Amino acid sequence: MDDVLIDDNYLGKAYGKPTEGMLEALQLLAKTEGIVLDPVYTGKAMAALLDRVRQGEFSRSDNIVFIHTGGVPGLFAYSDIIAQGDAHSIRRELS
């Protein structure tokens, strides 16, 4: 089936480990759209989508559907990192 693309380039080091792109996606969507993403699944998926848009993989006329699967309770497990809101805290977490 050629209609489904599985891209694991945005997973980071391990399941549940934050990435810089995920933190950026969480902050961007919360600030600009009022949409809260969870840091494990939808945050990393949105980070991948944003990166691919920036790389020019989509045109302005393309229709993109992002399925938000929830996960707000997951924010509480990462509240210290998210509250700091900077890439430095993510780098510390990853090391």
PyMOL Python script that loads the backbone (N, CA, C, O; Angstrom):
from pymol import cmd

cmd.read_pdbstr("""\
ATOM      1  N   MET A   1       0.845  -1.171   0.000  1.00  0.00           N
ATOM      2  CA  MET A   1       0.000   0.000   0.000  1.00  0.00           C
ATOM      3  C   MET A   1       0.891   1.235   0.000  1.00  0.00           C
ATOM      4  O   MET A   1       1.629   1.459   0.959  1.00  0.00           O
ATOM      5  N   ASP A   2       0.837   2.023  -1.035  1.00  0.00           N
ATOM      6  CA  ASP A   2       1.697   3.186  -1.180  1.00  0.00           C
ATOM      7  C   ASP A   2       1.115   4.448  -0.549  1.00  0.00           C
ATOM      8  O   ASP A   2       1.767   5.492  -0.569  1.00  0.00           O
ATOM      9  N   ASP A   3      -0.081   4.383   0.005  1.00  0.00           N
ATOM     10  CA  ASP A   3      -0.716   5.569   0.569  1.00  0.00           C
ATOM     11  C   ASP A   3      -0.294   5.855   2.007  1.00  0.00           C
ATOM     12  O   ASP A   3      -0.632   6.907   2.549  1.00  0.00           O
ATOM     13  N   VAL A   4       0.432   4.945   2.625  1.00  0.00           N
ATOM     14  CA  VAL A   4       0.835   5.115   4.020  1.00  0.00           C
ATOM     15  C   VAL A   4       2.355   5.201   4.084  1.00  0.00           C
ATOM     16  O   VAL A   4       3.060   4.340   3.557  1.00  0.00           O
ATOM     17  N   LEU A   5       2.851   6.247   4.737  1.00  0.00           N
ATOM     18  CA  LEU A   5       4.285   6.430   4.925  1.00  0.00           C
ATOM     19  C   LEU A   5       4.594   6.329   6.412  1.00  0.00           C
ATOM     20  O   LEU A   5       4.000   7.045   7.218  1.00  0.00           O
ATOM     21  N   ILE A   6       5.488   5.474   6.772  1.00  0.00           N
ATOM     22  CA  ILE A   6       5.935   5.367   8.159  1.00  0.00           C
ATOM     23  C   ILE A   6       7.344   5.917   8.214  1.00  0.00           C
ATOM     24  O   ILE A   6       8.260   5.370   7.601  1.00  0.00           O
ATOM     25  N   ASP A   7       7.513   7.006   8.953  1.00  0.00           N
ATOM     26  CA  ASP A   7       8.797   7.691   9.038  1.00  0.00           C
ATOM     27  C   ASP A   7       9.212   7.744  10.502  1.00  0.00           C
ATOM     28  O   ASP A   7       8.612   8.475  11.290  1.00  0.00           O
ATOM     29  N   ASP A   8      10.217   6.987  10.866  1.00  0.00           N
ATOM     30  CA  ASP A   8      10.649   6.951  12.264  1.00  0.00           C
ATOM     31  C   ASP A   8      11.862   7.845  12.535  1.00  0.00           C
ATOM     32  O   ASP A   8      12.560   7.660  13.532  1.00  0.00           O
ATOM     33  N   ASN A   9      12.109   8.794  11.666  1.00  0.00           N
ATOM     34  CA  ASN A   9      13.243   9.700  11.845  1.00  0.00           C
ATOM     35  C   ASN A   9      13.052  10.728  12.952  1.00  0.00           C
ATOM     36  O   ASN A   9      13.993  11.443  13.298  1.00  0.00           O
ATOM     37  N   TYR A  10      11.869  10.813  13.505  1.00  0.00           N
ATOM     38  CA  TYR A  10      11.576  11.851  14.494  1.00  0.00           C
ATOM     39  C   TYR A  10      11.300  11.274  15.879  1.00  0.00           C
ATOM     40  O   TYR A  10      10.803  11.982  16.754  1.00  0.00           O
ATOM     41  N   LEU A  11      11.613  10.011  16.085  1.00  0.00           N
ATOM     42  CA  LEU A  11      11.332   9.370  17.366  1.00  0.00           C
ATOM     43  C   LEU A  11      12.261   9.828  18.487  1.00  0.00           C
ATOM     44  O   LEU A  11      11.881   9.806  19.657  1.00  0.00           O
ATOM     45  N   GLY A  12      13.448  10.234  18.142  1.00  0.00           N
ATOM     46  CA  GLY A  12      14.425  10.588  19.168  1.00  0.00           C
ATOM     47  C   GLY A  12      15.186   9.351  19.623  1.00  0.00           C
ATOM     48  O   GLY A  12      15.211   8.326  18.942  1.00  0.00           O
ATOM     49  N   LYS A  13      15.804   9.474  20.791  1.00  0.00           N
ATOM     50  CA  LYS A  13      16.653   8.386  21.288  1.00  0.00           C
ATOM     51  C   LYS A  13      15.859   7.175  21.764  1.00  0.00           C
ATOM     52  O   LYS A  13      16.328   6.042  21.658  1.00  0.00           O
ATOM     53  N   ALA A  14      14.658   7.412  22.288  1.00  0.00           N
ATOM     54  CA  ALA A  14      13.877   6.291  22.814  1.00  0.00           C
ATOM     55  C   ALA A  14      12.436   6.732  23.049  1.00  0.00           C
ATOM     56  O   ALA A  14      12.127   7.924  23.043  1.00  0.00           O
ATOM     57  N   TYR A  15      11.569   5.757  23.253  1.00  0.00           N
ATOM     58  CA  TYR A  15      10.180   6.032  23.578  1.00  0.00           C
ATOM     59  C   TYR A  15      10.111   6.901  24.833  1.00  0.00           C
ATOM     60  O   TYR A  15      10.785   6.629  25.826  1.00  0.00           O
ATOM     61  N   GLY A  16       9.314   7.917  24.776  1.00  0.00           N
ATOM     62  CA  GLY A  16       9.119   8.759  25.943  1.00  0.00           C
ATOM     63  C   GLY A  16      10.224   9.758  26.208  1.00  0.00           C
ATOM     64  O   GLY A  16      10.117  10.561  27.135  1.00  0.00           O
ATOM     65  N   LYS A  17      11.272   9.728  25.425  1.00  0.00           N
ATOM     66  CA  LYS A  17      12.353  10.701  25.592  1.00  0.00           C
ATOM     67  C   LYS A  17      12.036  11.918  24.745  1.00  0.00           C
ATOM     68  O   LYS A  17      11.776  11.788  23.549  1.00  0.00           O
ATOM     69  N   PRO A  18      12.054  13.102  25.348  1.00  0.00           N
ATOM     70  CA  PRO A  18      11.733  14.315  24.603  1.00  0.00           C
ATOM     71  C   PRO A  18      12.775  14.649  23.547  1.00  0.00           C
ATOM     72  O   PRO A  18      13.932  14.239  23.636  1.00  0.00           O
ATOM     73  N   THR A  19      12.340  15.398  22.555  1.00  0.00           N
ATOM     74  CA  THR A  19      13.249  15.905  21.528  1.00  0.00           C
ATOM     75  C   THR A  19      13.069  17.420  21.437  1.00  0.00           C
ATOM     76  O   THR A  19      12.048  17.959  21.865  1.00  0.00           O
ATOM     77  N   GLU A  20      14.055  18.091  20.886  1.00  0.00           N
ATOM     78  CA  GLU A  20      13.957  19.539  20.716  1.00  0.00           C
ATOM     79  C   GLU A  20      12.788  19.895  19.799  1.00  0.00           C
ATOM     80  O   GLU A  20      12.052  20.846  20.062  1.00  0.00           O
ATOM     81  N   GLY A  21      12.624  19.131  18.726  1.00  0.00           N
ATOM     82  CA  GLY A  21      11.532  19.386  17.799  1.00  0.00           C
ATOM     83  C   GLY A  21      10.175  19.236  18.457  1.00  0.00           C
ATOM     84  O   GLY A  21       9.255  20.002  18.170  1.00  0.00           O
ATOM     85  N   MET A  22      10.042  18.255  19.336  1.00  0.00           N
ATOM     86  CA  MET A  22       8.791  18.042  20.063  1.00  0.00           C
ATOM     87  C   MET A  22       8.481  19.240  20.947  1.00  0.00           C
ATOM     88  O   MET A  22       7.346  19.714  20.975  1.00  0.00           O
ATOM     89  N   LEU A  23       9.480  19.732  21.668  1.00  0.00           N
ATOM     90  CA  LEU A  23       9.256  20.885  22.533  1.00  0.00           C
ATOM     91  C   LEU A  23       8.841  22.099  21.709  1.00  0.00           C
ATOM     92  O   LEU A  23       7.934  22.834  22.099  1.00  0.00           O
ATOM     93  N   GLU A  24       9.488  22.307  20.594  1.00  0.00           N
ATOM     94  CA  GLU A  24       9.124  23.428  19.725  1.00  0.00           C
ATOM     95  C   GLU A  24       7.685  23.284  19.238  1.00  0.00           C
ATOM     96  O   GLU A  24       6.927  24.254  19.240  1.00  0.00           O
ATOM     97  N   ALA A  25       7.308  22.069  18.817  1.00  0.00           N
ATOM     98  CA  ALA A  25       5.951  21.832  18.327  1.00  0.00           C
ATOM     99  C   ALA A  25       4.921  22.091  19.418  1.00  0.00           C
ATOM    100  O   ALA A  25       3.898  22.723  19.156  1.00  0.00           O
ATOM    101  N   LEU A  26       5.172  21.611  20.644  1.00  0.00           N
ATOM    102  CA  LEU A  26       4.253  21.844  21.759  1.00  0.00           C
ATOM    103  C   LEU A  26       4.055  23.336  21.989  1.00  0.00           C
ATOM    104  O   LEU A  26       2.927  23.810  22.120  1.00  0.00           O
ATOM    105  N   GLN A  27       5.157  24.066  22.035  1.00  0.00           N
ATOM    106  CA  GLN A  27       5.083  25.499  22.308  1.00  0.00           C
ATOM    107  C   GLN A  27       4.408  26.251  21.166  1.00  0.00           C
ATOM    108  O   GLN A  27       3.567  27.118  21.404  1.00  0.00           O
ATOM    109  N   LEU A  28       4.769  25.930  19.945  1.00  0.00           N
ATOM    110  CA  LEU A  28       4.209  26.621  18.790  1.00  0.00           C
ATOM    111  C   LEU A  28       2.696  26.435  18.707  1.00  0.00           C
ATOM    112  O   LEU A  28       1.964  27.412  18.545  1.00  0.00           O
ATOM    113  N   LEU A  29       2.225  25.209  18.815  1.00  0.00           N
ATOM    114  CA  LEU A  29       0.786  24.955  18.710  1.00  0.00           C
ATOM    115  C   LEU A  29       0.027  25.556  19.883  1.00  0.00           C
ATOM    116  O   LEU A  29      -1.078  26.068  19.704  1.00  0.00           O
ATOM    117  N   ALA A  30       0.599  25.504  21.075  1.00  0.00           N
ATOM    118  CA  ALA A  30      -0.066  26.077  22.238  1.00  0.00           C
ATOM    119  C   ALA A  30      -0.164  27.597  22.112  1.00  0.00           C
ATOM    120  O   ALA A  30      -1.208  28.178  22.408  1.00  0.00           O
ATOM    121  N   LYS A  31       0.906  28.233  21.679  1.00  0.00           N
ATOM    122  CA  LYS A  31       0.929  29.697  21.590  1.00  0.00           C
ATOM    123  C   LYS A  31       0.118  30.233  20.418  1.00  0.00           C
ATOM    124  O   LYS A  31      -0.550  31.260  20.546  1.00  0.00           O
ATOM    125  N   THR A  32       0.170  29.548  19.272  1.00  0.00           N
ATOM    126  CA  THR A  32      -0.473  30.110  18.080  1.00  0.00           C
ATOM    127  C   THR A  32      -1.888  29.607  17.851  1.00  0.00           C
ATOM    128  O   THR A  32      -2.706  30.319  17.268  1.00  0.00           O
ATOM    129  N   GLU A  33      -2.194  28.388  18.300  1.00  0.00           N
ATOM    130  CA  GLU A  33      -3.495  27.797  18.007  1.00  0.00           C
ATOM    131  C   GLU A  33      -4.289  27.412  19.245  1.00  0.00           C
ATOM    132  O   GLU A  33      -5.470  27.082  19.141  1.00  0.00           O
ATOM    133  N   GLY A  34      -3.661  27.450  20.412  1.00  0.00           N
ATOM    134  CA  GLY A  34      -4.348  27.026  21.630  1.00  0.00           C
ATOM    135  C   GLY A  34      -4.576  25.524  21.666  1.00  0.00           C
ATOM    136  O   GLY A  34      -5.489  25.049  22.341  1.00  0.00           O
ATOM    137  N   ILE A  35      -3.757  24.779  20.947  1.00  0.00           N
ATOM    138  CA  ILE A  35      -3.887  23.324  20.890  1.00  0.00           C
ATOM    139  C   ILE A  35      -2.782  22.711  21.742  1.00  0.00           C
ATOM    140  O   ILE A  35      -1.605  23.037  21.581  1.00  0.00           O
ATOM    141  N   VAL A  36      -3.170  21.829  22.642  1.00  0.00           N
ATOM    142  CA  VAL A  36      -2.208  21.168  23.518  1.00  0.00           C
ATOM    143  C   VAL A  36      -1.902  19.783  22.946  1.00  0.00           C
ATOM    144  O   VAL A  36      -2.806  18.996  22.667  1.00  0.00           O
ATOM    145  N   LEU A  37      -0.621  19.507  22.782  1.00  0.00           N
ATOM    146  CA  LEU A  37      -0.156  18.218  22.279  1.00  0.00           C
ATOM    147  C   LEU A  37       0.518  17.456  23.405  1.00  0.00           C
ATOM    148  O   LEU A  37       1.092  18.060  24.311  1.00  0.00           O
ATOM    149  N   ASP A  38       0.452  16.144  23.354  1.00  0.00           N
ATOM    150  CA  ASP A  38       1.186  15.369  24.350  1.00  0.00           C
ATOM    151  C   ASP A  38       2.637  15.237  23.905  1.00  0.00           C
ATOM    152  O   ASP A  38       2.918  15.275  22.707  1.00  0.00           O
ATOM    153  N   PRO A  39       3.565  15.083  24.848  1.00  0.00           N
ATOM    154  CA  PRO A  39       4.983  15.080  24.505  1.00  0.00           C
ATOM    155  C   PRO A  39       5.506  13.768  23.925  1.00  0.00           C
ATOM    156  O   PRO A  39       6.655  13.718  23.484  1.00  0.00           O
ATOM    157  N   VAL A  40       4.715  12.725  23.910  1.00  0.00           N
ATOM    158  CA  VAL A  40       5.239  11.444  23.434  1.00  0.00           C
ATOM    159  C   VAL A  40       4.802  11.158  21.998  1.00  0.00           C
ATOM    160  O   VAL A  40       5.641  10.852  21.150  1.00  0.00           O
ATOM    161  N   TYR A  41       3.525  11.250  21.720  1.00  0.00           N
ATOM    162  CA  TYR A  41       3.043  10.889  20.389  1.00  0.00           C
ATOM    163  C   TYR A  41       2.751  12.096  19.510  1.00  0.00           C
ATOM    164  O   TYR A  41       3.446  12.321  18.518  1.00  0.00           O
ATOM    165  N   THR A  42       1.737  12.870  19.859  1.00  0.00           N
ATOM    166  CA  THR A  42       1.336  13.957  18.960  1.00  0.00           C
ATOM    167  C   THR A  42       2.381  15.053  18.882  1.00  0.00           C
ATOM    168  O   THR A  42       2.503  15.714  17.850  1.00  0.00           O
ATOM    169  N   GLY A  43       3.137  15.260  19.951  1.00  0.00           N
ATOM    170  CA  GLY A  43       4.196  16.266  19.916  1.00  0.00           C
ATOM    171  C   GLY A  43       5.279  15.907  18.909  1.00  0.00           C
ATOM    172  O   GLY A  43       5.728  16.761  18.144  1.00  0.00           O
ATOM    173  N   LYS A  44       5.696  14.654  18.909  1.00  0.00           N
ATOM    174  CA  LYS A  44       6.724  14.215  17.958  1.00  0.00           C
ATOM    175  C   LYS A  44       6.160  14.143  16.543  1.00  0.00           C
ATOM    176  O   LYS A  44       6.863  14.444  15.578  1.00  0.00           O
ATOM    177  N   ALA A  45       4.899  13.748  16.416  1.00  0.00           N
ATOM    178  CA  ALA A  45       4.276  13.702  15.087  1.00  0.00           C
ATOM    179  C   ALA A  45       4.157  15.105  14.498  1.00  0.00           C
ATOM    180  O   ALA A  45       4.407  15.303  13.309  1.00  0.00           O
ATOM    181  N   MET A  46       3.777  16.077  15.323  1.00  0.00           N
ATOM    182  CA  MET A  46       3.682  17.460  14.839  1.00  0.00           C
ATOM    183  C   MET A  46       5.069  17.998  14.515  1.00  0.00           C
ATOM    184  O   MET A  46       5.225  18.736  13.542  1.00  0.00           O
ATOM    185  N   ALA A  47       6.069  17.650  15.297  1.00  0.00           N
ATOM    186  CA  ALA A  47       7.441  18.071  15.005  1.00  0.00           C
ATOM    187  C   ALA A  47       7.863  17.555  13.627  1.00  0.00           C
ATOM    188  O   ALA A  47       8.509  18.274  12.864  1.00  0.00           O
ATOM    189  N   ALA A  48       7.505  16.329  13.316  1.00  0.00           N
ATOM    190  CA  ALA A  48       7.825  15.762  12.006  1.00  0.00           C
ATOM    191  C   ALA A  48       7.091  16.510  10.898  1.00  0.00           C
ATOM    192  O   ALA A  48       7.676  16.832   9.865  1.00  0.00           O
ATOM    193  N   LEU A  49       5.815  16.782  11.117  1.00  0.00           N
ATOM    194  CA  LEU A  49       5.039  17.504  10.106  1.00  0.00           C
ATOM    195  C   LEU A  49       5.614  18.896   9.874  1.00  0.00           C
ATOM    196  O   LEU A  49       5.779  19.310   8.726  1.00  0.00           O
ATOM    197  N   LEU A  50       5.920  19.620  10.937  1.00  0.00           N
ATOM    198  CA  LEU A  50       6.487  20.965  10.797  1.00  0.00           C
ATOM    199  C   LEU A  50       7.812  20.922  10.033  1.00  0.00           C
ATOM    200  O   LEU A  50       8.062  21.758   9.164  1.00  0.00           O
ATOM    201  N   ASP A  51       8.647  19.954  10.360  1.00  0.00           N
ATOM    202  CA  ASP A  51       9.937  19.837   9.681  1.00  0.00           C
ATOM    203  C   ASP A  51       9.749  19.553   8.196  1.00  0.00           C
ATOM    204  O   ASP A  51      10.436  20.137   7.359  1.00  0.00           O
ATOM    205  N   ARG A  52       8.834  18.670   7.873  1.00  0.00           N
ATOM    206  CA  ARG A  52       8.610  18.323   6.468  1.00  0.00           C
ATOM    207  C   ARG A  52       7.987  19.486   5.696  1.00  0.00           C
ATOM    208  O   ARG A  52       8.263  19.655   4.508  1.00  0.00           O
ATOM    209  N   VAL A  53       7.154  20.285   6.353  1.00  0.00           N
ATOM    210  CA  VAL A  53       6.612  21.489   5.711  1.00  0.00           C
ATOM    211  C   VAL A  53       7.748  22.463   5.436  1.00  0.00           C
ATOM    212  O   VAL A  53       7.839  23.027   4.346  1.00  0.00           O
ATOM    213  N   ARG A  54       8.611  22.658   6.423  1.00  0.00           N
ATOM    214  CA  ARG A  54       9.738  23.582   6.263  1.00  0.00           C
ATOM    215  C   ARG A  54      10.707  23.128   5.182  1.00  0.00           C
ATOM    216  O   ARG A  54      11.360  23.955   4.545  1.00  0.00           O
ATOM    217  N   GLN A  55      10.802  21.835   4.975  1.00  0.00           N
ATOM    218  CA  GLN A  55      11.678  21.307   3.934  1.00  0.00           C
ATOM    219  C   GLN A  55      11.055  21.417   2.543  1.00  0.00           C
ATOM    220  O   GLN A  55      11.686  21.074   1.543  1.00  0.00           O
ATOM    221  N   GLY A  56       9.824  21.894   2.486  1.00  0.00           N
ATOM    222  CA  GLY A  56       9.180  22.098   1.202  1.00  0.00           C
ATOM    223  C   GLY A  56       8.528  20.868   0.599  1.00  0.00           C
ATOM    224  O   GLY A  56       8.280  20.825  -0.606  1.00  0.00           O
ATOM    225  N   GLU A  57       8.246  19.864   1.426  1.00  0.00           N
ATOM    226  CA  GLU A  57       7.632  18.643   0.907  1.00  0.00           C
ATOM    227  C   GLU A  57       6.163  18.830   0.543  1.00  0.00           C
ATOM    228  O   GLU A  57       5.572  17.978  -0.120  1.00  0.00           O
ATOM    229  N   PHE A  58       5.583  19.929   0.971  1.00  0.00           N
ATOM    230  CA  PHE A  58       4.180  20.211   0.680  1.00  0.00           C
ATOM    231  C   PHE A  58       4.079  21.585   0.024  1.00  0.00           C
ATOM    232  O   PHE A  58       4.878  22.480   0.298  1.00  0.00           O
ATOM    233  N   SER A  59       3.096  21.732  -0.833  1.00  0.00           N
ATOM    234  CA  SER A  59       2.852  23.045  -1.435  1.00  0.00           C
ATOM    235  C   SER A  59       1.686  23.708  -0.697  1.00  0.00           C
ATOM    236  O   SER A  59       0.982  23.061   0.079  1.00  0.00           O
ATOM    237  N   ARG A  60       1.492  25.000  -0.946  1.00  0.00           N
ATOM    238  CA  ARG A  60       0.396  25.734  -0.299  1.00  0.00           C
ATOM    239  C   ARG A  60      -0.975  25.175  -0.668  1.00  0.00           C
ATOM    240  O   ARG A  60      -1.941  25.353   0.074  1.00  0.00           O
ATOM    241  N   SER A  61      -1.059  24.500  -1.809  1.00  0.00           N
ATOM    242  CA  SER A  61      -2.349  23.959  -2.242  1.00  0.00           C
ATOM    243  C   SER A  61      -2.609  22.547  -1.709  1.00  0.00           C
ATOM    244  O   SER A  61      -3.700  22.011  -1.899  1.00  0.00           O
ATOM    245  N   ASP A  62      -1.628  21.945  -1.049  1.00  0.00           N
ATOM    246  CA  ASP A  62      -1.827  20.600  -0.492  1.00  0.00           C
ATOM    247  C   ASP A  62      -2.762  20.643   0.706  1.00  0.00           C
ATOM    248  O   ASP A  62      -2.730  21.580   1.504  1.00  0.00           O
ATOM    249  N   ASN A  63      -3.576  19.637   0.816  1.00  0.00           N
ATOM    250  CA  ASN A  63      -4.421  19.462   1.995  1.00  0.00           C
ATOM    251  C   ASN A  63      -3.707  18.515   2.948  1.00  0.00           C
ATOM    252  O   ASN A  63      -3.326  17.408   2.566  1.00  0.00           O
ATOM    253  N   ILE A  64      -3.530  18.950   4.176  1.00  0.00           N
ATOM    254  CA  ILE A  64      -2.854  18.138   5.179  1.00  0.00           C
ATOM    255  C   ILE A  64      -3.828  17.905   6.323  1.00  0.00           C
ATOM    256  O   ILE A  64      -4.437  18.847   6.830  1.00  0.00           O
ATOM    257  N   VAL A  65      -3.971  16.660   6.725  1.00  0.00           N
ATOM    258  CA  VAL A  65      -4.820  16.317   7.859  1.00  0.00           C
ATOM    259  C   VAL A  65      -3.926  15.777   8.963  1.00  0.00           C
ATOM    260  O   VAL A  65      -3.196  14.806   8.763  1.00  0.00           O
ATOM    261  N   PHE A  66      -3.986  16.407  10.121  1.00  0.00           N
ATOM    262  CA  PHE A  66      -3.235  15.930  11.284  1.00  0.00           C
ATOM    263  C   PHE A  66      -4.249  15.399  12.284  1.00  0.00           C
ATOM    264  O   PHE A  66      -5.151  16.123  12.705  1.00  0.00           O
ATOM    265  N   ILE A  67      -4.102  14.158  12.657  1.00  0.00           N
ATOM    266  CA  ILE A  67      -5.044  13.549  13.603  1.00  0.00           C
ATOM    267  C   ILE A  67      -4.457  13.655  15.002  1.00  0.00           C
ATOM    268  O   ILE A  67      -3.446  13.030  15.323  1.00  0.00           O
ATOM    269  N   HIS A  68      -5.113  14.457  15.821  1.00  0.00           N
ATOM    270  CA  HIS A  68      -4.695  14.673  17.206  1.00  0.00           C
ATOM    271  C   HIS A  68      -5.347  13.593  18.055  1.00  0.00           C
ATOM    272  O   HIS A  68      -6.571  13.540  18.169  1.00  0.00           O
ATOM    273  N   THR A  69      -4.538  12.740  18.644  1.00  0.00           N
ATOM    274  CA  THR A  69      -5.067  11.600  19.379  1.00  0.00           C
ATOM    275  C   THR A  69      -5.172  11.839  20.879  1.00  0.00           C
ATOM    276  O   THR A  69      -5.419  10.903  21.640  1.00  0.00           O
ATOM    277  N   GLY A  70      -4.986  13.078  21.308  1.00  0.00           N
ATOM    278  CA  GLY A  70      -5.121  13.378  22.738  1.00  0.00           C
ATOM    279  C   GLY A  70      -3.815  13.214  23.473  1.00  0.00           C
ATOM    280  O   GLY A  70      -2.733  13.302  22.893  1.00  0.00           O
ATOM    281  N   GLY A  71      -3.936  12.973  24.758  1.00  0.00           N
ATOM    282  CA  GLY A  71      -2.750  12.728  25.555  1.00  0.00           C
ATOM    283  C   GLY A  71      -2.371  13.839  26.505  1.00  0.00           C
ATOM    284  O   GLY A  71      -1.242  13.873  26.993  1.00  0.00           O
ATOM    285  N   VAL A  72      -3.290  14.752  26.780  1.00  0.00           N
ATOM    286  CA  VAL A  72      -2.983  15.862  27.683  1.00  0.00           C
ATOM    287  C   VAL A  72      -2.444  15.383  29.031  1.00  0.00           C
ATOM    288  O   VAL A  72      -1.543  16.027  29.566  1.00  0.00           O
ATOM    289  N   PRO A  73      -2.948  14.283  29.611  1.00  0.00           N
ATOM    290  CA  PRO A  73      -2.376  13.837  30.893  1.00  0.00           C
ATOM    291  C   PRO A  73      -0.875  13.570  30.822  1.00  0.00           C
ATOM    292  O   PRO A  73      -0.184  13.664  31.836  1.00  0.00           O
ATOM    293  N   GLY A  74      -0.367  13.241  29.643  1.00  0.00           N
ATOM    294  CA  GLY A  74       1.062  13.006  29.493  1.00  0.00           C
ATOM    295  C   GLY A  74       1.911  14.229  29.760  1.00  0.00           C
ATOM    296  O   GLY A  74       3.102  14.110  30.047  1.00  0.00           O
ATOM    297  N   LEU A  75       1.311  15.404  29.669  1.00  0.00           N
ATOM    298  CA  LEU A  75       2.058  16.637  29.940  1.00  0.00           C
ATOM    299  C   LEU A  75       2.568  16.684  31.369  1.00  0.00           C
ATOM    300  O   LEU A  75       3.630  17.250  31.627  1.00  0.00           O
ATOM    301  N   PHE A  76       1.831  16.100  32.296  1.00  0.00           N
ATOM    302  CA  PHE A  76       2.221  16.170  33.704  1.00  0.00           C
ATOM    303  C   PHE A  76       3.536  15.444  33.976  1.00  0.00           C
ATOM    304  O   PHE A  76       4.286  15.843  34.868  1.00  0.00           O
ATOM    305  N   ALA A  77       3.819  14.410  33.240  1.00  0.00           N
ATOM    306  CA  ALA A  77       5.069  13.670  33.424  1.00  0.00           C
ATOM    307  C   ALA A  77       6.275  14.466  32.934  1.00  0.00           C
ATOM    308  O   ALA A  77       7.407  14.174  33.319  1.00  0.00           O
ATOM    309  N   TYR A  78       6.043  15.463  32.091  1.00  0.00           N
ATOM    310  CA  TYR A  78       7.124  16.251  31.500  1.00  0.00           C
ATOM    311  C   TYR A  78       7.018  17.728  31.895  1.00  0.00           C
ATOM    312  O   TYR A  78       7.617  18.586  31.247  1.00  0.00           O
ATOM    313  N   SER A  79       6.275  18.017  32.930  1.00  0.00           N
ATOM    314  CA  SER A  79       5.985  19.412  33.275  1.00  0.00           C
ATOM    315  C   SER A  79       7.231  20.233  33.568  1.00  0.00           C
ATOM    316  O   SER A  79       7.275  21.418  33.237  1.00  0.00           O
ATOM    317  N   ASP A  80       8.250  19.626  34.184  1.00  0.00           N
ATOM    318  CA  ASP A  80       9.461  20.399  34.487  1.00  0.00           C
ATOM    319  C   ASP A  80      10.172  20.841  33.219  1.00  0.00           C
ATOM    320  O   ASP A  80      10.675  21.963  33.154  1.00  0.00           O
ATOM    321  N   ILE A  81      10.223  19.985  32.218  1.00  0.00           N
ATOM    322  CA  ILE A  81      10.880  20.315  30.954  1.00  0.00           C
ATOM    323  C   ILE A  81      10.057  21.324  30.169  1.00  0.00           C
ATOM    324  O   ILE A  81      10.597  22.294  29.637  1.00  0.00           O
ATOM    325  N   ILE A  82       8.764  21.099  30.098  1.00  0.00           N
ATOM    326  CA  ILE A  82       7.878  21.976  29.333  1.00  0.00           C
ATOM    327  C   ILE A  82       7.809  23.362  29.965  1.00  0.00           C
ATOM    328  O   ILE A  82       7.794  24.368  29.256  1.00  0.00           O
ATOM    329  N   ALA A  83       7.766  23.420  31.296  1.00  0.00           N
ATOM    330  CA  ALA A  83       7.676  24.705  31.992  1.00  0.00           C
ATOM    331  C   ALA A  83       8.911  25.558  31.727  1.00  0.00           C
ATOM    332  O   ALA A  83       8.805  26.779  31.609  1.00  0.00           O
ATOM    333  N   GLN A  84      10.079  24.928  31.633  1.00  0.00           N
ATOM    334  CA  GLN A  84      11.294  25.690  31.351  1.00  0.00           C
ATOM    335  C   GLN A  84      11.258  26.241  29.941  1.00  0.00           C
ATOM    336  O   GLN A  84      11.760  27.334  29.675  1.00  0.00           O
ATOM    337  N   GLY A  85      10.659  25.473  29.036  1.00  0.00           N
ATOM    338  CA  GLY A  85      10.408  25.948  27.688  1.00  0.00           C
ATOM    339  C   GLY A  85      11.631  26.322  26.881  1.00  0.00           C
ATOM    340  O   GLY A  85      11.576  27.244  26.067  1.00  0.00           O
ATOM    341  N   ASP A  86      12.724  25.630  27.090  1.00  0.00           N
ATOM    342  CA  ASP A  86      13.890  25.941  26.268  1.00  0.00           C
ATOM    343  C   ASP A  86      14.582  24.668  25.819  1.00  0.00           C
ATOM    344  O   ASP A  86      14.417  23.606  26.421  1.00  0.00           O
ATOM    345  N   ALA A  87      15.342  24.789  24.777  1.00  0.00           N
ATOM    346  CA  ALA A  87      16.033  23.636  24.212  1.00  0.00           C
ATOM    347  C   ALA A  87      17.119  23.120  25.147  1.00  0.00           C
ATOM    348  O   ALA A  87      17.478  21.945  25.076  1.00  0.00           O
ATOM    349  N   HIS A  88      17.647  23.968  26.020  1.00  0.00           N
ATOM    350  CA  HIS A  88      18.704  23.535  26.936  1.00  0.00           C
ATOM    351  C   HIS A  88      18.201  22.451  27.878  1.00  0.00           C
ATOM    352  O   HIS A  88      18.929  21.503  28.172  1.00  0.00           O
ATOM    353  N   SER A  89      16.961  22.579  28.357  1.00  0.00           N
ATOM    354  CA  SER A  89      16.428  21.558  29.247  1.00  0.00           C
ATOM    355  C   SER A  89      16.247  20.240  28.520  1.00  0.00           C
ATOM    356  O   SER A  89      16.433  19.174  29.105  1.00  0.00           O
ATOM    357  N   ILE A  90      15.885  20.308  27.248  1.00  0.00           N
ATOM    358  CA  ILE A  90      15.750  19.092  26.453  1.00  0.00           C
ATOM    359  C   ILE A  90      17.116  18.447  26.266  1.00  0.00           C
ATOM    360  O   ILE A  90      17.246  17.230  26.394  1.00  0.00           O
ATOM    361  N   ARG A  91      18.126  19.240  25.969  1.00  0.00           N
ATOM    362  CA  ARG A  91      19.471  18.691  25.781  1.00  0.00           C
ATOM    363  C   ARG A  91      19.953  18.002  27.060  1.00  0.00           C
ATOM    364  O   ARG A  91      20.572  16.940  26.995  1.00  0.00           O
ATOM    365  N   ARG A  92      19.671  18.600  28.222  1.00  0.00           N
ATOM    366  CA  ARG A  92      20.065  17.974  29.491  1.00  0.00           C
ATOM    367  C   ARG A  92      19.345  16.645  29.660  1.00  0.00           C
ATOM    368  O   ARG A  92      19.951  15.663  30.087  1.00  0.00           O
ATOM    369  N   GLU A  93      18.061  16.605  29.330  1.00  0.00           N
ATOM    370  CA  GLU A  93      17.282  15.374  29.454  1.00  0.00           C
ATOM    371  C   GLU A  93      17.816  14.280  28.535  1.00  0.00           C
ATOM    372  O   GLU A  93      17.801  13.103  28.895  1.00  0.00           O
ATOM    373  N   LEU A  94      18.284  14.664  27.358  1.00  0.00           N
ATOM    374  CA  LEU A  94      18.757  13.691  26.389  1.00  0.00           C
ATOM    375  C   LEU A  94      20.154  13.149  26.727  1.00  0.00           C
ATOM    376  O   LEU A  94      20.527  12.066  26.276  1.00  0.00           O
ATOM    377  N   SER A  95      20.917  13.901  27.516  1.00  0.00           N
ATOM    378  CA  SER A  95      22.279  13.436  27.802  1.00  0.00           C
ATOM    379  C   SER A  95      22.333  12.474  28.954  1.00  0.00           C
ATOM    380  O   SER A  95      23.410  11.998  29.311  1.00  0.00           O
TER     381      SER A  95
END
""", "prot")
cmd.dss("prot")
cmd.show_as("cartoon", "prot")
cmd.util.cbc("prot")
cmd.orient("prot")
